[in-house]
Amino acid sequence: MNFMIIKTWINLCIGIFVFLPSGTLLAQNPSAPKSYSSNYYPELVRKDKPVAYWRMDLDNNGMMSNSVATAPELRGKLVGEVEVSSGPTGPEHPKFGAAENTALEIPNAGGHITVDDPGDNSPLDFTLGDSITIEAWVQLWSVGGYRYIVGKGRTGNPEFPAENHNYSLRIAERGALSFLYRGIDSEGKQNYHRWTSNEGVGVSDGWHHIALTYTFGKTKSIRGYIDGKPVSGKWDMAGDTGAKPVVDNDQLWIGSALSANPNSTLKGAVDEIAIYRQALPAEAFAQRYSFIRNEPTFDPSTIPADKILVQIWEGVSENTFQYRSARMTGSYEVDAFEFFQIPNKYNERAIKIDRSAPFMIRAYGFAMIPEGPQRILVRARNGARLFIDDQLQIEVPFFNISSSAHGRVLKVQRDQAPNIRPLQRGDKEVIAAIEGDGEKHLFRFEMIVGSTKRRPETGETSVCIAEPDGDFRILSDTLEARLTDRQWPQFMQQQMAKITRHDRENRDSVSFSEQQYWQKRHEAAARIVATYKPVSNPGNHFPESTYNRIDRFVNRKLFEAELKPNQLVDDATFLRRLSLDTIGTIPSQDLIEEFTRRQESGEDARQWAIDYLLEKDGWADHWTSYWQDVLAENPNIVNPTLNNTGPFRWWIHESLIDNKPMDRFVTELIMMEGSRFYGGPAGFAVASQNDVPLAAKAHIIGQAFLGVQMQCARCHDAPFHDVTQQDLFSLAAMLKRKEESVPKTSTVTVSADGPIPNVPITLKPGAVVAPEWPFPELLSQRLPEALMRGGVDTRATLASKITDPGNLRFPQVLVNRLWKRTMGYGIVEPV
C-alpha cells in the first residue's frame, strides 16, 4: 500500500506549524573490516616506549598493573566505587581484536585510582624542557565542569600543597579536552595554565580515543587529538607562557582529583591509558584509532503474535538519531504502542542502575489500518519518529523545554478530536493523515529518552489512530482505549502496573546468585544463633490469655506489676487495627465482607486477614514512609537545600515488595551502589550543603540500626553518654573508604581567653580520623570468613559488622523499632 501524507502538524503546546518528514538511518558499512589479533593495539602502544601503560588489568590483589615491565612499581590502587567493565573491542573497534578487553568504570562520584610516585626524578616527573604525551580511551556518560582522566598532584593529600598540579588531562564542558598544570614564572610566582580544545568527545555514544602532547617551556607546542584527528584549541587561562611546571612526589590519580570531589570525578569508563616522555606525532594517533559502525538488522518474524516488541538501546547521542555506537541492552513486550513506563535496569544484585543518558526505545509491531481516510497521532516526550513498512511517516522534534520557572501558562488545545485528552506539559504531538487499506502493516516507533540534563521520563508517549472526525484510540489489535480523559488515565494505570510486575520478575531472575549468597548467610546465622543461651523461662501466667511465646513474656510483666491482661478486641476492632498497621488504611467493604464470610464458614478469619494484607502491595506502600523518615530520605529535585538526598524511596519500596531480609537491606544501604538520582541506594549518599556528608550518613546509620545517638558527636563528644566525635568520624571514614578530616565548621569554637566549655572536645579542626569500627563492645564477629565480602573495602566491612550474627544489638534495635511502630511505645525508649 502507498501512503500519502496529506498533512502533518505538530502541537507544541504553543502553536501549530508544518513539519515535513526527513532523514534516514545511516547505511551499514559495506566493506568487510580487516581482521586483527588482540595483541595488535597494545603492540602499537609499546613500540612507542611509554613509561606507564595501564590496560586496566587487575592482579590477584586487585591492583591495576602497569604493562611496562621496567616500571612495575607504577601500579594503581582502586579507591571507592570503581568497577570492572568492557573496553573497546571488535567488531566496532577492530584493532583490539575480538577478545574481551577490560576497562574500569566509575559508576558514582568519588571513585578513582591512585598511583604512587616512586620518588624524585621518577618516570612520572616532568620539568622544564621535558615532553609529555598522555593518551586514553574514554567512554563518557555525562559531562559538566572538569572531569579528570589523568592528573598528577592536586589530590588533596595533606603532605602536599593544595595547588600543586604537575599536569592533567581532563574532560571539560561539551566533552572538550582540557590540559591543566601549575606553572612557575621567572620570579617564582605560580599560576594555573589551561588549554581547552574547540571540539569535544561524544557523550554516551561509545568509546573514543583522546590524546595530548606538550613540551614544558616551549610555546605553541601543545597538540590535541580526538579519535585519531588533530583538534584545535586555545590557552584560556594564564596564556601560553612556557612557564616551568610544579614538580613533586604527589600521587598520580586516574578518574578524579581534589580529594575525590564529585564535580571532578569522571562519569564514565577509561581504558588503555599511556604516558610517554616524548611528544608522539599525529600519525601515531591516526594509526591507533579504528571504528566501524554496524547498523543492526531486524527480522519481523521475531515479533510475538499480537504483541509489540520493544528494544532498549544505550550509547545513543542527544538530539539526533544519527547515533554512533549504540548497543541493545534489553527488550520487553507490550500489548499496544504505549510507552508510559520503561522497565528499570538492574544489576546482578537486583539494585536499580542507570542507563546511558540518553537512551533509545525502538518498538516493532504489526497493526491493521482500517480502510479509508485515517489519522495517525504520535505523542512523545522527546524526539521520536514513526515508520510504516520501513517508510518514515512522522517525526517529532526533540524537546527544547526551558529550565526557567517563569514560563507562561500555555493554552490547552482540544480541536484535534471531539473528546481528546489535552497534551501534557513536556510532551509534543504530530498528526499525519493517511489512506488505509484494511491490511496489517509493520510499524516501527523510535524515541530518544532523557538527556544529560533531563530525567529519563516518557510522559504519555504513545501512537494512536482515528477516523477523520472520530476520537483517537491506542494503536493495537488487541486493546481498546480512547485518548480521552475518561478512559486514558485508567488505561495508563493498567499498562504501568504490567511494567511494575515485569520489574519484580526481572529483579528475581537477575539476582539468583545474590539470593543464594544470602541464603547461605542466613543458614550460617541460624547455626550461630542456635548456640546462644536461651532467655529465661517466663513461666505460664494467665494461660487463658496466652496465644504465643511473646504473650508469655508480656504476661509475666503484668503478673509482676499485679495487673491483668485485657480482653481480646472484637473482630471489627481487630480488622481495623490490622488494616491500619499493615497497609495504612481502614478496611475496605470487600475486605469486611470476605472476613465475615470466612468467619461464618468456620475458618480462622483473623489469620487469613493477616496473611492476606501482608501479601498486598499496600503493605510496602505504607511502610516505605516509615523507613523514609528513619533514613532521612529528603529529596528536593526543584530546589536543593540542606541535607537533601537522592530519591532512594523506590529502592525502599522495592525492598519491601521483594520481602528483602533486613541484613541484606542494611548492607545495600551502606554500600550505596546503583542509581544515584533515580531510585537506587546510592541516593542515600547525597547530602547537599553539608560539610561532611558521610558524617551525616554515619549518624543516621548508627541511630537507625545500632541504637546509638551520635547527633551531638558531630561537633563535640556527647555530654550524656559514651559517644565521642572520634566514633562518628571513624564511621564516616569507613563510609568514605579513606580517612576523614574534621572541618572547622564541625567543632565548637573555643577562644583562648574564653570560658572552658562543659562538653568535652577531643578532636581539633583538621584532625584526620582513620576508618575503624568504633564499637568493639557491640560485636563478636561470628560470620565465617568465606561469607565475608569486600576485602579491604571499609564500607563493606561496616555493613558486615553491623549485620553480623555476633552483633546482637542489630536485631534488638530492629525489634524495638517494630514494637514501637505497632504498640506505640518501645521496649526501650527512646527508640
C-alpha positions in Angstrom: 0.0 0.0 0.0 1.2 3.5 -0.7 0.7 6.0 2.0 0.1 9.6 1.1 0.8 12.2 3.7 -2.0 14.7 3.3 -0.8 17.0 6.1 1.5 16.7 9.1 1.1 19.1 12.0 2.7 19.5 15.3 1.3 20.7 18.6 4.0 22.0 20.8 1.6 23.4 23.4 2.5 26.8 22.0 1.1 26.6 18.5 0.9 24.6 15.2 3.3 24.6 12.3 4.1 22.4 9.4 6.9 19.8 9.7 7.9 17.7 6.8 9.5 14.2 7.4 13.2 13.9 6.6 16.2 11.9 7.5 17.1 8.2 7.3 19.2 5.8 9.2 22.9 5.6 8.4 23.7 2.8 6.0 25.8 -0.2 7.1 29.4 0.0 6.1 29.5 -2.3 3.1 33.2 -3.1 3.3 34.4 -6.1 5.3 36.7 -5.0 8.1 40.3 -6.2 8.3 40.9 -8.8 11.0 43.4 -8.0 13.9 44.7 -10.0 16.8 44.0 -8.9 20.4 47.7 -8.1 20.7 47.7 -5.6 17.8 46.7 -2.5 19.7 48.9 -3.0 22.8 51.9 -3.6 20.5 51.2 -0.3 18.8 51.5 1.4 22.1 54.5 -0.5 23.4 56.6 0.2 20.3 56.5 4.0 21.2 58.0 3.1 24.6 55.6 4.6 27.2 56.8 4.9 30.8 53.4 3.9 32.0 50.8 1.9 30.2 47.7 0.8 32.2 45.4 -1.6 30.4 43.1 -1.8 33.4 44.0 -5.4 34.1 43.9 -6.2 37.8 46.3 -8.6 39.6 45.5 -11.1 42.3 45.5 -8.3 44.9 43.0 -6.2 43.0 45.8 -3.7 41.9 45.9 -2.2 38.4 49.1 -3.4 36.7 51.5 -1.3 34.7 52.1 -3.1 31.4 55.6 -1.5 31.1 57.9 -4.2 32.5 60.6 -1.7 33.5 58.3 0.1 35.9 56.2 -2.5 37.7 56.0 -0.2 40.8 53.6 2.1 38.9 50.6 0.1 40.0 47.2 1.6 40.6 45.0 1.2 43.7 41.3 1.2 43.2 39.6 3.6 45.7 35.9 3.9 46.2 33.4 2.8 43.6 35.4 1.6 40.6 34.1 -1.4 38.7 35.5 -3.7 36.0 33.7 -3.3 32.7 34.2 -4.0 29.0 36.6 -1.8 27.0 36.7 -1.2 23.2 36.8 -4.3 21.2 35.9 -5.7 17.7 33.9 -5.5 15.5 33.3 -1.8 16.3 37.0 -1.2 17.2 38.7 -3.9 15.0 42.3 -3.1 16.1 41.5 -4.5 19.5 40.6 -7.9 18.1 37.6 -10.0 19.1 38.8 -11.0 22.6 37.4 -9.5 25.7 39.1 -6.2 26.7 39.0 -5.0 30.3 38.2 -1.4 31.2 37.4 0.3 34.5 34.2 2.3 35.1 33.3 4.8 37.8 29.6 4.4 38.4 29.2 7.1 41.1 31.0 10.2 42.2 34.1 9.6 44.3 35.7 6.5 42.7 39.3 6.8 41.4 42.6 5.0 41.0 45.8 6.1 42.8 49.4 5.5 41.6 52.2 6.4 43.9 55.2 8.4 42.6 58.3 6.3 43.3 60.3 9.5 44.3 62.5 12.2 42.9 63.2 12.1 39.2 60.7 9.3 38.7 59.2 8.5 35.2 56.1 10.5 36.2 58.1 13.7 36.9 58.2 16.3 34.0 60.1 19.5 34.3 61.2 22.4 32.0 62.1 21.1 28.6 60.5 17.7 29.0 57.9 16.5 26.5 54.8 14.6 27.6 52.2 12.6 25.8 49.0 11.3 27.5 46.6 9.1 25.7 43.5 7.2 26.8 40.3 5.6 25.6 37.2 7.0 27.3 33.5 6.4 27.4 31.6 9.3 28.8 28.2 9.0 30.4 27.9 12.8 31.1 30.0 15.9 31.2 30.0 19.1 33.3 32.7 21.0 35.0 36.2 19.4 34.6 36.3 15.6 34.9 39.7 14.0 35.3 41.1 11.3 33.1 44.7 11.6 34.5 46.2 14.1 36.9 49.3 14.3 39.0 49.1 16.4 42.1 46.1 18.4 43.4 45.0 15.2 45.1 44.2 16.8 48.5 46.8 14.6 50.2 47.7 16.5 53.4 51.5 16.2 53.0 51.5 18.2 49.8 50.3 21.8 48.9 46.7 22.1 47.8 47.7 23.8 44.5 50.4 21.5 43.2 49.1 20.4 39.9 52.1 18.8 38.0 49.9 18.1 34.9 46.5 16.7 33.9 44.3 15.6 31.1 40.6 16.4 31.7 37.2 16.5 30.1 35.5 19.9 30.1 32.1 21.1 29.0 30.9 19.8 25.7 33.4 16.9 26.1 36.3 19.2 25.2 39.9 18.2 26.1 41.4 20.2 28.9 45.1 20.3 29.8 46.0 22.0 33.1 49.2 22.5 35.0 50.6 24.7 37.7 53.4 26.9 36.3 56.2 28.9 38.0 57.4 32.1 36.3 60.9 33.5 36.4 60.1 35.4 39.6 58.8 32.3 41.4 55.1 33.3 41.1 52.7 30.4 40.4 49.7 30.4 38.1 47.5 27.8 36.6 47.8 27.4 32.8 44.9 25.8 31.0 44.4 24.8 27.3 40.9 23.8 26.1 40.1 22.2 22.7 37.5 23.7 20.4 36.0 20.3 19.6 34.7 17.7 22.0 34.3 14.0 22.6 30.9 12.4 22.1 28.9 11.7 25.2 27.0 8.4 25.7 27.9 7.1 22.2 30.7 4.6 22.9 34.4 4.6 23.2 36.6 7.5 22.0 40.4 7.9 21.8 41.9 11.1 23.2 45.5 12.2 23.3 47.5 15.3 24.1 51.2 16.2 23.6 53.1 19.1 25.1 56.7 20.3 25.7 57.0 22.2 29.0 58.6 25.5 28.4 58.1 25.6 24.7 55.3 27.8 23.4 53.0 26.7 20.6 53.9 23.1 21.3 50.6 21.7 22.5 48.6 19.3 20.3 45.3 17.7 21.0 43.7 14.7 19.3 40.2 13.1 19.3 39.6 9.8 17.5 42.9 10.0 15.7 42.4 13.5 14.3 44.1 16.8 15.4 41.8 19.3 17.2 42.4 23.0 17.6 42.2 24.8 20.9 43.3 27.8 22.9 45.1 28.7 26.2 42.1 30.2 28.1 43.9 30.6 31.5 47.2 32.5 32.0 48.2 32.0 28.4 50.9 30.0 26.6 53.8 31.4 28.5 56.1 28.3 28.6 56.3 28.5 32.4 58.2 25.9 34.4 55.8 23.3 35.9 55.5 22.4 39.5 57.2 19.0 40.2 56.8 17.0 43.4 56.2 13.4 44.6 52.4 13.6 45.0 50.4 10.8 43.6 49.0 10.4 40.1 45.2 9.9 40.1 43.1 8.4 37.4 39.4 9.4 37.3 39.3 12.2 39.9 41.2 14.9 41.8 40.7 17.4 44.7 40.1 14.8 47.4 37.8 12.9 45.0 35.5 15.8 44.7 32.3 14.6 42.8 32.5 17.5 40.4 36.0 16.5 39.4 35.2 12.8 39.1 34.8 11.1 35.7 31.3 9.9 34.9 32.2 7.0 32.6 34.9 4.5 31.9 38.6 4.5 30.9 40.9 2.1 29.2 44.4 1.9 27.6 45.9 4.9 29.4 49.6 5.6 28.5 52.1 8.3 29.4 55.3 8.9 27.3 58.3 11.1 27.8 58.1 12.3 24.3 55.6 14.1 22.0 54.2 11.5 19.7 53.4 12.5 16.1 49.9 12.8 14.7 50.5 9.6 12.6 50.7 7.5 15.8 47.2 8.5 16.9 45.7 8.1 13.5 47.1 4.6 13.4 45.7 3.8 16.9 42.1 4.8 16.2 39.6 2.4 14.5 35.8 2.4 14.4 33.3 0.7 12.2 29.6 1.3 12.7 27.4 -1.7 12.1 23.7 -0.9 11.6 21.7 -3.7 13.1 19.1 -5.6 11.1 15.7 -6.8 12.3 13.7 -9.9 11.4 9.9 -9.0 11.7 9.2 -12.7 12.2 10.6 -12.5 15.7 7.7 -10.2 16.8 5.5 -12.3 19.1 1.9 -12.7 17.9 -0.4 -9.7 18.9 2.5 -8.1 20.8 4.7 -5.1 20.4 8.5 -5.9 20.8 10.3 -3.0 22.4 14.1 -2.8 22.4 16.2 -0.6 24.6 19.3 0.9 23.1 22.1 2.6 25.0 25.0 4.6 23.7 22.9 6.9 21.5 23.5 10.6 21.1 21.4 13.6 22.2 19.1 15.4 19.7 19.8 13.1 16.8 19.1 9.6 15.6 22.5 9.5 13.9 23.9 7.6 16.8 27.5 6.3 16.6 27.9 3.3 18.8 24.5 2.2 20.1 24.1 -1.2 21.8 20.9 -3.1 22.6 20.8 -3.8 26.4 17.3 -5.1 26.9 13.9 -5.8 25.4 10.3 -6.4 26.6 6.8 -6.9 25.2 3.7 -4.7 25.5 0.2 -5.0 24.1 0.0 -1.6 22.3 2.1 1.2 21.1 2.2 2.9 24.5 5.4 3.7 26.4 4.3 5.3 29.7 6.8 3.5 31.7 10.1 1.8 30.7 11.3 -1.2 32.7 14.1 -0.4 35.1 17.6 -1.7 34.6 19.1 -3.8 37.5 22.5 -5.2 38.3 23.1 -8.7 39.4 22.1 -7.8 43.0 18.7 -6.5 41.8 19.7 -2.9 42.5 18.5 -0.3 40.1 21.2 1.2 37.9 21.2 4.0 35.4 21.1 3.6 31.6 23.2 5.8 29.5 21.9 9.4 29.1 20.1 9.4 26.8 18.9 6.0 25.6 16.5 5.0 22.9 13.4 2.8 22.7 12.7 1.1 19.4 9.4 -0.7 19.1 8.2 -3.1 16.4 4.7 -4.4 15.9 2.0 -5.2 13.3 -1.3 -3.4 13.3 -4.2 -3.2 11.0 -5.0 0.2 9.3 -8.8 0.4 8.5 -9.9 1.2 5.0 -10.4 4.8 4.0 -9.0 8.1 5.4 -7.3 7.7 8.8 -5.2 9.9 11.1 -2.1 8.8 13.0 -1.1 10.7 16.1 2.2 10.4 17.8 2.7 11.9 21.3 6.3 11.8 22.7 8.3 13.4 25.5 11.4 13.8 23.2 12.5 13.4 19.6 10.7 10.5 18.0 9.8 9.0 14.6 7.4 6.5 13.2 7.9 4.2 10.3 5.2 2.2 8.5 6.6 -0.7 6.3 10.1 0.9 6.7 8.9 4.2 5.3 9.4 7.3 7.6 6.0 8.8 8.1 6.2 11.0 11.2 8.9 12.9 13.0 8.5 14.6 16.4 11.2 17.2 17.1 13.5 17.0 20.1 12.4 18.8 23.2 13.5 22.3 24.0 11.9 22.7 27.4 13.1 25.7 29.3 14.5 25.1 32.7 13.2 28.5 33.8 10.3 28.6 36.3 9.0 31.8 34.7 7.4 30.4 31.6 3.9 31.4 30.5 0.8 29.3 31.0 0.1 27.6 27.8 -3.3 27.3 26.1 -5.0 23.9 26.2 -5.9 22.8 22.7 -8.7 20.3 22.1 -9.6 20.8 18.4 -7.7 17.6 17.2 -10.6 15.3 18.1 -14.1 15.6 19.7 -13.1 14.4 23.2 -9.3 14.4 23.1 -7.2 14.4 26.3 -5.1 17.6 26.3 -1.4 17.3 25.6 0.5 17.1 28.8 3.2 19.6 29.7 6.6 18.5 28.3 5.0 16.2 25.6 4.7 17.1 21.9 2.5 15.6 19.2 2.3 15.2 15.5 -0.7 14.1 13.4 -0.5 12.7 9.9 -3.4 11.9 7.6 -3.1 8.7 5.6 -5.2 6.4 3.4 -5.8 2.9 4.9 -6.4 -0.4 3.1 -7.7 -2.6 5.8 -4.5 -4.7 6.0 -1.9 -5.2 8.6 1.4 -3.3 8.3 4.7 -3.2 10.2 5.1 -0.2 12.5 8.4 0.9 13.9 8.5 3.6 16.6 11.7 5.2 18.0 12.2 7.8 20.7 15.3 9.2 22.4 14.6 9.1 26.2 16.1 11.7 28.5 19.4 13.5 28.1 22.4 14.5 30.2 20.3 17.3 31.7 16.8 15.8 31.6 15.3 12.9 33.5 14.6 9.7 31.6 10.9 10.2 31.5 8.4 9.2 28.7 5.3 11.1 29.8 2.3 9.9 27.8 4.3 8.7 24.8 2.0 6.7 22.5 0.8 6.1 18.9 -2.9 6.5 18.3 -5.2 6.2 15.3 -8.6 7.7 14.4 -11.1 8.4 11.6 -11.1 12.0 10.4 -13.8 13.1 12.8 -13.5 10.5 15.5 -11.7 10.1 18.8 -8.1 8.8 18.8 -7.6 5.3 20.2 -4.4 3.4 21.0 -2.7 1.7 18.1 -3.3 -2.0 19.0 -5.1 -5.0 17.5 -5.9 -6.4 21.0 -6.6 -3.5 23.3 -9.2 -0.7 23.1 -8.5 2.6 24.9 -9.5 6.0 23.7 -7.4 9.1 24.2 -10.0 10.8 26.4 -9.9 12.0 30.0 -12.5 9.3 30.8 -10.5 6.3 29.5 -6.8 7.2 29.2 -5.8 7.6 32.9 -7.2 4.1 33.8 -5.5 2.6 30.7 -2.2 4.2 31.7 -2.5 2.8 35.2 -3.2 -0.7 33.9 -0.3 -0.7 31.5 2.2 0.8 34.0 1.1 -2.0 36.5 2.3 -4.5 33.9 5.7 -2.9 33.8 5.9 -2.9 37.5 5.2 -6.7 37.6 7.8 -7.1 34.9 10.4 -5.3 37.0 9.6 -7.5 40.0 10.1 -10.7 38.0 13.3 -9.3 36.5 14.7 -8.5 39.9 14.1 -12.0 40.9 15.7 -13.6 37.8 18.8 -11.4 37.6 19.6 -11.8 41.3 19.6 -15.6 41.5 23.3 -15.8 42.6 22.7 -13.0 45.1 19.8 -14.8 46.7 21.9 -17.9 47.0 24.6 -15.9 48.8 22.1 -14.6 51.3 20.6 -18.0 51.8 24.0 -19.3 52.8 24.4 -16.4 55.2 21.1 -17.0 56.8 21.9 -20.7 57.2 25.2 -19.8 58.8 23.4 -17.2 61.1 20.8 -19.8 62.1 23.6 -22.2 63.2 25.3 -19.4 65.2 22.1 -18.3 66.9 21.3 -21.9 67.8 24.4 -21.8 70.0 23.2 -18.8 72.1 21.8 -19.4 75.6 18.0 -19.2 75.6 16.4 -16.4 77.5 15.0 -17.2 80.9 11.7 -19.1 81.2 8.9 -16.5 81.6 6.6 -19.0 83.2 2.9 -19.5 82.3 1.0 -16.7 83.9 -2.6 -16.1 82.7 -2.7 -19.2 80.4 -6.2 -18.2 79.2 -4.6 -15.1 77.7 -1.6 -16.7 76.2 -1.6 -17.2 72.5 2.1 -17.2 71.6 5.6 -17.0 73.2 5.6 -13.2 73.2 2.4 -13.2 75.3 4.1 -15.3 78.0 6.8 -12.6 78.5 4.2 -9.8 78.5 2.0 -11.7 80.9 5.0 -12.2 83.3 5.5 -8.4 83.4 1.8 -7.9 84.0 1.8 -10.5 86.8 4.9 -8.8 88.5 3.1 -5.5 88.2 -0.1 -7.0 89.7 -2.0 -6.3 86.6 -4.2 -8.5 84.4 -4.3 -8.8 80.6 -7.0 -7.0 78.7 -9.6 -9.0 76.9 -9.2 -9.6 73.1 -10.7 -6.9 71.0 -13.8 -7.7 68.9 -13.5 -8.7 65.2 -14.3 -5.2 63.9 -11.7 -3.5 66.1 -9.1 -6.2 65.2 -9.7 -5.8 61.4 -9.5 -2.0 61.6 -6.2 -2.1 63.6 -4.7 -4.8 61.4 -5.5 -2.9 58.2 -4.1 0.4 59.6 -0.9 -1.3 60.9 -0.2 -3.2 57.6 -1.5 -1.1 54.6 -2.2 2.2 56.4 -5.9 2.4 55.5 -9.2 1.3 57.1 -10.6 -1.9 55.8 -12.4 -1.8 52.5 -16.0 -3.0 52.2 -14.8 -6.0 50.2 -12.3 -7.0 52.9 -15.0 -6.8 55.6 -17.4 -8.9 53.7 -14.8 -11.6 52.9 -13.6 -11.6 56.5 -17.2 -12.1 57.7 -17.8 -14.9 55.1 -14.8 -16.8 56.2 -15.6 -16.4 59.9 -19.2 -17.7 59.3 -17.8 -20.7 57.4 -15.7 -21.7 60.4 -12.3 -20.6 59.2 -9.7 -18.7 61.2 -10.6 -15.4 59.6 -8.1 -13.4 61.7 -5.2 -15.5 60.5 -6.5 -15.3 56.9 -6.7 -11.5 57.2 -3.1 -11.2 58.4 -1.8 -13.3 55.6 -3.9 -11.5 53.0 -2.9 -8.0 54.0 0.8 -8.9 54.2 0.6 -10.1 50.6 -0.9 -6.7 49.5 1.4 -4.2 47.9 -0.2 -1.6 50.2 2.0 -3.1 53.0 5.1 -1.8 51.1 3.4 1.5 50.3 2.6 2.1 54.0 6.0 1.0 55.5 8.0 2.9 52.9 7.1 6.2 54.5 8.3 4.9 57.9 11.7 4.0 56.5 11.9 7.2 54.6 11.6 9.0 58.0 14.1 6.7 59.8 16.7 7.1 57.0 16.0 10.8 56.5 15.2 10.5 52.8 14.7 14.1 51.8 14.8 14.7 48.1 14.1 18.1 46.6 14.7 18.0 42.8 13.5 21.5 42.2 15.5 23.5 44.8 18.1 21.5 46.8 18.5 22.7 50.4 20.3 21.5 53.5 20.8 17.7 53.6 18.7 16.9 50.5 19.2 13.3 49.4 18.7 11.4 46.2 15.3 9.9 45.9 16.1 6.3 47.1 12.5 5.7 48.3 11.9 3.5 45.2 14.7 1.2 46.4 13.0 1.1 49.9 9.7 0.2 48.3 11.1 -2.5 46.0 13.0 -4.0 49.0 9.7 -4.3 50.9 7.8 -5.6 47.9 10.5 -8.3 47.5 10.4 -9.1 51.2 14.1 -8.4 51.4 15.8 -9.6 54.6 16.9 -6.7 56.8 20.6 -7.7 56.9 20.6 -7.5 53.1 18.6 -4.3 53.2 21.1 -2.6 55.5 24.1 -3.9 53.5 22.7 -2.5 50.3 22.0 0.8 52.0 25.5 1.1 53.4 27.2 0.1 50.1 25.3 3.0 48.4 25.5 1.5 44.9 23.3 1.8 41.9 21.3 4.8 40.7 22.1 8.0 42.5 19.1 10.1 41.4 16.5 7.7 40.1 15.9 5.2 42.8 19.0 3.3 43.9 20.5 3.1 47.3 23.3 5.4 46.0 20.8 8.2 46.6 21.4 7.7 50.3 25.0 9.1 49.8 23.7 12.5 48.7 23.8 15.2 51.4 23.7 18.7 49.9 25.1 21.7 51.6 26.8 19.6 54.1 30.5 20.0 55.2 30.9 16.3 55.9 28.1 14.4 54.1 29.2 10.9 55.2 29.3 12.0 58.9 25.6 12.8 58.4 25.1 9.3 57.0 27.1 7.7 59.8 24.8 9.4 62.3 21.7 8.1 60.6 23.1 4.5 60.3 24.2 4.5 63.9 20.8 5.7 65.2 18.7 3.5 62.8 20.5 0.2 63.2 22.7 0.3 66.3 20.5 2.5 68.6 23.5 4.8 69.1 22.7 8.5 69.2 25.6 10.5 67.7 24.0 13.8 66.8 26.0 15.7 69.4 29.2 14.0 68.3 29.1 16.0 65.0 30.7 18.9 66.8 31.9 17.5 70.2 31.9 14.5 72.4 28.5 13.5 73.7 27.9 15.0 77.1 25.5 12.4 78.5 26.7 9.1 77.1 29.9 7.4 75.9 30.0 8.5 72.3 32.8 10.7 71.0 33.3 12.7 67.9 36.1 10.2 67.1 33.4 7.5 67.0 31.3 9.3 64.5 34.1 10.3 62.2 35.5 6.8 62.3 32.2 5.5 60.9 32.2 8.4 58.4 35.7 7.4 57.3 34.6 3.8 56.8 31.8 5.0 54.6 34.2 7.3 52.7 36.7 4.4 52.3 39.5 6.6 53.4 40.5 9.0 56.2 38.1 11.7 57.1 39.1 15.2 58.2 37.2 17.3 60.8 36.4 20.6 59.2 36.3 23.9 61.2 32.6 24.0 60.8 32.1 20.7 62.7 33.6 21.8 66.0 32.8 24.0 68.9 34.9 27.2 68.7 36.9 27.8 71.9 38.7 31.2 72.3 42.0 31.3 74.1 40.7 33.8 76.7 37.1 32.5 76.8 35.3 30.1 79.1 36.0 26.4 79.1 33.1 24.5 77.6 31.3 21.9 79.7 31.2 19.4 76.9 34.5 17.6 76.1 36.2 18.4 72.8 38.8 15.8 71.9 39.2 16.4 68.1 40.6 19.6 66.8 39.7 21.1 63.4 41.8 19.5 60.7 42.2 16.3 62.7 42.4 13.2 60.4 40.4 10.2 61.5 41.1 6.7 60.1 38.4 4.3 59.0 37.9 2.0 62.0 35.0 0.2 63.7 34.4 2.3 66.9 32.2 -0.1 68.9 34.1 -3.3 69.7 31.8 -3.9 72.7 28.9 -4.5 70.4 30.4 -7.1 68.2 31.9 -10.6 68.5 32.4 -11.5 64.8 30.8 -14.8 64.1 30.2 -14.7 60.4 32.6 -17.2 58.6 35.3 -15.6 56.5 34.1 -17.4 53.4 30.9 -15.3 53.6 32.7 -12.0 54.2 32.6 -9.6 51.2 34.5 -6.6 50.2 38.1 -7.5 51.2 39.7 -4.2 52.2 36.7 -2.1 51.4 35.8 -0.4 54.7 32.3 0.3 53.6 31.7 -3.4 53.1 33.4 -4.1 56.4 31.0 -1.7 58.1 28.0 -3.4 56.6 29.3 -6.8 57.7 30.0 -5.7 61.2 26.5 -4.2 61.7 24.7 -7.3 60.2 27.0 -10.0 61.7 25.1 -12.6 63.8 27.5 -11.8 66.6 26.2 -8.2 66.8 23.1 -8.7 68.9 22.4 -5.0 69.1 21.3 -5.1 65.4 18.3 -7.4 65.8 17.4 -5.9 69.2 17.2 -2.4 67.6 15.0 -3.7 64.8 12.6 -5.5 67.1 12.4 -2.4 69.3 11.5 -0.3 66.2 8.8 -2.7 65.1 7.4 -2.9 68.6 7.2 0.9 68.9 5.6 1.2 65.5 3.0 -1.5 66.3 2.4 -0.9 70.1 3.1 2.8 70.3 5.9 2.5 72.9 9.3 0.9 72.5 10.6 -1.9 74.7 13.5 0.6 75.2 12.8 4.3 75.0 13.8 6.5 73.2 13.9 4.3 70.1 
